[in-house]
Amino acid sequence: VEKGSADRIFINTAGIGMIPEGINVSGANARPGDKVILSGTIGDHGIAILSCREELAFRTTLESDCAPLNQLVSQILQVCPHLHCLRDPTRGGLATTLNELAIQSQVGMVIEEARIPVREEVQGACEMLGLDPLYLANEGKLVAIVPASETDKVMEAMLTNPWGQNARVIGEVQASPSGMVLLKTEVGSTRILDMLSGELLPRIC
């Protein structure tokens, strides 16, 4: 936290756990042909925090997506112990998380915009404020990159969990362009999905 920015209490926590034998999850493990799965809607937390801090009076209810993901992850690993990547799209949102994974694994990704779930109220707030939900923080979502042959089993497990009921397969890993993420837009064009540049709004940590 920058000097002078810590105006209230900050609480740090740490978790301790055991990694089951045979599990090798890493941001560097994505392989061409893998599927990219998102566990639910994006942007909920970022918009909820922004509306509270700035006292924005939206007519609809905006709620954070804060949620425990340990049980969801456990279910995924039970059906897919050879899962390649897991990441929570917090700082920088979904777009930045996907770019980080593409760079770490030295692969490319093609993501379909129409498959990314965004709540109507979040989309509306973003349009009013000039924000992109792809770069907003999330606190109760995860991105999983799984072998194509395991996709159906992982999706079935996620959809039975309360924190994965809106899960979607949003794209695929490709060999090239290495370290880049391409977004197929809803109008049929393709553009580069860059990492977040500049200040994260709202600041969540």
C-alpha positions as CSV (number, residue, x, y, z in Angstrom):
1,V,0.0,0.0,0.0
2,E,1.4,3.4,-0.9
3,K,2.5,5.8,1.8
4,G,-0.5,7.7,3.1
5,S,-3.1,5.4,1.5
6,A,-3.6,3.1,4.5
7,D,-6.5,5.1,6.1
8,R,-8.1,2.1,7.8
9,I,-7.2,-1.3,9.2
10,F,-5.6,-3.9,6.9
11,I,-5.8,-7.6,7.7
12,N,-3.6,-10.2,6.2
13,T,-4.3,-13.9,6.4
14,A,-2.6,-17.1,5.3
15,G,-3.8,-20.6,4.5
16,I,-1.9,-23.8,5.1
17,G,-2.8,-27.0,3.3
18,M,-1.6,-30.2,1.8
19,I,-1.2,-30.8,-2.0
20,P,-2.4,-34.3,-2.8
21,E,0.1,-36.6,-4.4
22,G,0.0,-36.5,-8.2
23,I,-1.4,-33.0,-8.4
24,N,0.7,-30.6,-10.5
25,V,-1.2,-27.3,-11.0
26,S,0.8,-24.4,-12.4
27,G,0.4,-21.3,-14.5
28,A,3.0,-22.8,-16.9
29,N,1.1,-26.0,-17.6
30,A,-1.4,-24.8,-20.3
31,R,-1.1,-26.8,-23.5
32,P,-2.5,-26.4,-27.0
33,G,-5.9,-27.9,-27.3
34,D,-6.8,-27.3,-23.6
35,K,-10.1,-25.7,-22.8
36,V,-10.5,-22.5,-20.7
37,I,-13.3,-22.6,-18.1
38,L,-14.6,-19.7,-16.1
39,S,-16.6,-20.6,-13.0
40,G,-19.2,-17.7,-13.2
41,T,-20.0,-14.1,-13.9
42,I,-17.3,-11.5,-13.9
43,G,-17.1,-7.9,-12.6
44,D,-19.6,-8.4,-9.7
45,H,-17.1,-7.5,-7.0
46,G,-15.5,-4.6,-8.7
47,I,-18.8,-2.9,-9.5
48,A,-20.2,-3.6,-6.0
49,I,-17.1,-2.0,-4.3
50,L,-17.1,1.0,-6.6
51,S,-20.8,1.7,-6.1
52,C,-20.4,1.6,-2.3
53,R,-17.2,3.7,-2.1
54,E,-18.5,6.3,-4.5
55,E,-22.1,6.1,-3.2
56,L,-23.5,5.5,-6.6
57,A,-27.3,5.1,-6.5
58,F,-28.1,2.3,-8.9
59,R,-31.7,1.2,-9.0
60,T,-30.6,-2.4,-9.1
61,T,-28.9,-4.5,-6.4
62,L,-25.1,-5.0,-6.9
63,E,-23.5,-7.6,-4.8
64,S,-19.9,-8.8,-4.4
65,D,-19.1,-12.4,-5.5
66,C,-16.9,-13.1,-2.5
67,A,-17.1,-16.9,-2.0
68,P,-15.0,-19.8,-0.6
69,L,-13.6,-21.8,-3.5
70,N,-12.0,-24.7,-1.6
71,Q,-14.8,-27.1,-2.1
72,L,-15.2,-26.2,-5.8
73,V,-11.5,-26.8,-6.4
74,S,-11.6,-30.1,-4.5
75,Q,-14.5,-31.3,-6.7
76,I,-12.7,-30.3,-9.8
77,L,-9.5,-32.1,-8.8
78,Q,-11.5,-35.2,-7.8
79,V,-12.7,-35.6,-11.4
80,C,-9.7,-34.2,-13.1
81,P,-6.4,-34.8,-11.1
82,H,-4.4,-33.8,-14.2
83,L,-5.8,-30.3,-14.3
84,H,-3.3,-28.0,-15.8
85,C,-4.0,-24.5,-14.5
86,L,-6.1,-22.8,-11.8
87,R,-6.1,-19.0,-11.1
88,D,-8.4,-16.5,-9.4
89,P,-9.1,-13.5,-11.6
90,T,-8.7,-10.8,-9.0
91,R,-6.3,-7.9,-9.7
92,G,-6.7,-6.9,-13.4
93,G,-9.7,-9.1,-13.9
94,L,-10.2,-11.9,-16.3
95,A,-8.2,-10.3,-19.1
96,T,-5.1,-9.9,-17.1
97,T,-5.3,-13.4,-15.6
98,L,-5.6,-15.0,-19.0
99,N,-2.6,-13.0,-20.3
100,E,-0.5,-14.1,-17.3
101,L,-1.3,-17.7,-18.0
102,A,-0.5,-17.4,-21.7
103,I,2.8,-15.8,-20.9
104,Q,3.8,-18.3,-18.3
105,S,2.8,-21.3,-20.5
106,Q,4.1,-19.7,-23.7
107,V,0.9,-20.4,-25.5
108,G,-1.8,-18.5,-27.2
109,M,-5.5,-18.3,-26.3
110,V,-8.7,-17.6,-28.2
111,I,-11.6,-16.5,-26.0
112,E,-15.2,-16.0,-27.2
113,E,-16.7,-12.9,-25.8
114,A,-20.3,-14.2,-26.2
115,R,-19.5,-17.1,-23.8
116,I,-18.3,-14.9,-21.0
117,P,-21.1,-14.5,-18.4
118,V,-21.7,-10.9,-17.2
119,R,-24.7,-10.0,-15.1
120,E,-27.1,-7.5,-16.8
121,E,-26.8,-5.0,-14.0
122,V,-23.0,-5.2,-14.1
123,Q,-22.9,-4.7,-17.8
124,G,-25.2,-1.7,-17.5
125,A,-23.1,-0.1,-14.8
126,C,-20.0,-0.6,-16.8
127,E,-21.6,1.0,-19.9
128,M,-22.6,4.0,-17.7
129,L,-19.2,4.4,-16.1
130,G,-17.0,3.6,-19.2
131,L,-15.5,0.4,-17.6
132,D,-14.8,-3.0,-19.2
133,P,-16.0,-5.9,-17.1
134,L,-13.1,-8.0,-18.4
135,Y,-10.7,-5.9,-16.3
136,L,-12.8,-5.7,-13.1
137,A,-11.8,-7.5,-10.0
138,N,-13.5,-10.8,-8.9
139,E,-13.3,-12.4,-5.5
140,G,-15.3,-15.6,-5.9
141,K,-14.4,-16.9,-9.3
142,L,-11.7,-19.1,-10.8
143,V,-10.2,-19.8,-14.2
144,A,-9.4,-23.5,-14.9
145,I,-7.4,-24.7,-17.9
146,V,-8.1,-28.4,-18.5
147,P,-7.3,-31.1,-21.1
148,A,-10.1,-31.1,-23.8
149,S,-10.9,-34.8,-22.9
150,E,-11.6,-33.8,-19.3
151,T,-13.8,-30.8,-20.0
152,D,-17.2,-32.4,-19.7
153,K,-16.3,-34.0,-16.4
154,V,-15.0,-30.7,-15.0
155,M,-18.1,-28.8,-16.2
156,E,-20.4,-31.4,-14.7
157,A,-18.7,-31.1,-11.3
158,M,-18.7,-27.3,-11.4
159,L,-22.3,-27.0,-12.3
160,T,-23.4,-29.0,-9.2
161,N,-21.6,-26.6,-6.9
162,P,-23.3,-23.4,-5.7
163,W,-20.2,-21.4,-6.6
164,G,-20.0,-22.9,-10.1
165,Q,-23.5,-22.9,-11.3
166,N,-22.8,-20.2,-14.0
167,A,-19.6,-21.9,-15.2
168,R,-18.8,-21.7,-18.9
169,V,-16.2,-22.9,-21.4
170,I,-15.0,-19.6,-22.7
171,G,-12.2,-20.5,-25.0
172,E,-9.3,-22.7,-26.1
173,V,-5.5,-22.8,-25.8
174,Q,-3.5,-22.7,-29.0
175,A,0.1,-23.0,-29.9
176,S,0.3,-19.4,-31.3
177,P,0.5,-16.5,-31.0
178,S,2.7,-17.3,-28.0
179,G,2.0,-15.3,-24.9
180,M,-1.1,-13.5,-26.4
181,V,-4.8,-13.7,-25.9
182,L,-7.2,-13.1,-28.8
183,L,-10.9,-12.2,-28.2
184,K,-13.5,-13.1,-30.7
185,T,-16.1,-10.3,-30.3
186,E,-19.8,-10.7,-30.4
187,V,-19.8,-8.8,-33.8
188,G,-17.6,-11.3,-35.4
189,S,-14.2,-9.5,-35.3
190,T,-11.1,-10.6,-33.5
191,R,-8.9,-8.3,-31.3
192,I,-6.0,-8.6,-29.0
193,L,-7.0,-8.8,-25.3
194,D,-4.3,-6.9,-23.6
195,M,-3.3,-6.9,-19.9
196,L,-4.6,-4.2,-17.7
197,S,-2.5,-1.0,-18.0
198,G,-2.7,1.9,-15.6
199,E,-4.5,2.1,-12.3
200,L,-6.9,-0.6,-11.2
201,L,-10.4,0.9,-10.5
202,P,-11.6,0.5,-7.9
203,R,-8.6,-0.3,-5.7
204,I,-9.5,-3.5,-3.8
205,C,-6.2,-4.2,-2.1
